Amino acid sequence: MTTGTTRVGLVMAVHNRRDTTLRALRTVYEADTTGMTLHVVVVDDGSTDGTSEAIRRAYPDVEIVAGDGTLYSHDYVCRISQR
């Protein structure tokens, strides 16, 4: 990713969507981000299908917020996105 002047944050809330999440992240990281600094946060609310592990392997710069099944709420995701 190219570092630039525009800061872009993306928050994705997921649960047991390993393959779908990896496809979405691939699309994000293939996009032209010239002039941007991109920060991606994935809120993984207790996935048991290896979602977080797969993200860590493929996209080590992605911040993962791990949950126990109680994080998936609009309010929580909104608070994360404002950091």
N, C-alpha and C positions, 0 to 999 in steps of 0.2 A: 504494500500500500504506500502511496505517496503522501508524505507529510506536507500539509499546506496550511492555509489560513482559516478555512471553514471547518468547524468541528461538527461532526455528524455522529450521533449516538443511535444505536439500534438495540432494542430490547426484544427478545423473543421468549415467550413463555411456552414451555413444552412439558409433555409427560408421555413417556413411552412412544416417542416418534423419532427414533434414531435415524432411519434412512431419509425420512422427509426433512429432518433438521439438517442433515449433512448436505442434502441437495440444495436447500435454501441457503446455507452458508457458502456453498460453492458458487452459487449465483451472485451472492453479495460480493465475494472476494474476486470474482471475475469482472465485476463492473469497473468502469473507468472512474477512479477516485482522484484524479489529478486535481490538485488544489484543495484537498480535503484531508482531515485527520479523522479516521474512523475508529470508533470504540464500540465493540459488540459485546453485549451481555446476554447470556442465555440463562433464564430462570428455569432450572430443571426440577420440577416439583415431585421428586421421589421416583423417577423412572427406574424400572427394573429390567429394562432391555439393553442396558449398556450405552444409553444415549450420552451421558457425561464422559465416559471413558473414550468413546469414539470421537467426540468433539475435541477432547484434550490431545488425542493422537494426531488428528488431522489439522486442527486449528489451535495451536498452543497459545496464541495471543488472545483468544476469546476468553472473557471473564465468565466463569460459571458460578451461579448462585444455586447451591444445592438445598433442596427442601425435603420435607418428609410427607408431602401430600397435603399440607395445610397452607402453602404459600400462594397457590394459584388463585389470586384475586386481583381484580382490576386496580384496587387501591395500592396493593403492594408493588405491582409492576410499575405503576405511575410514580411511586416514590423512588424506585430504583432508577428510572429514566431521568430523574431530575438531578442526579449526582454530577 
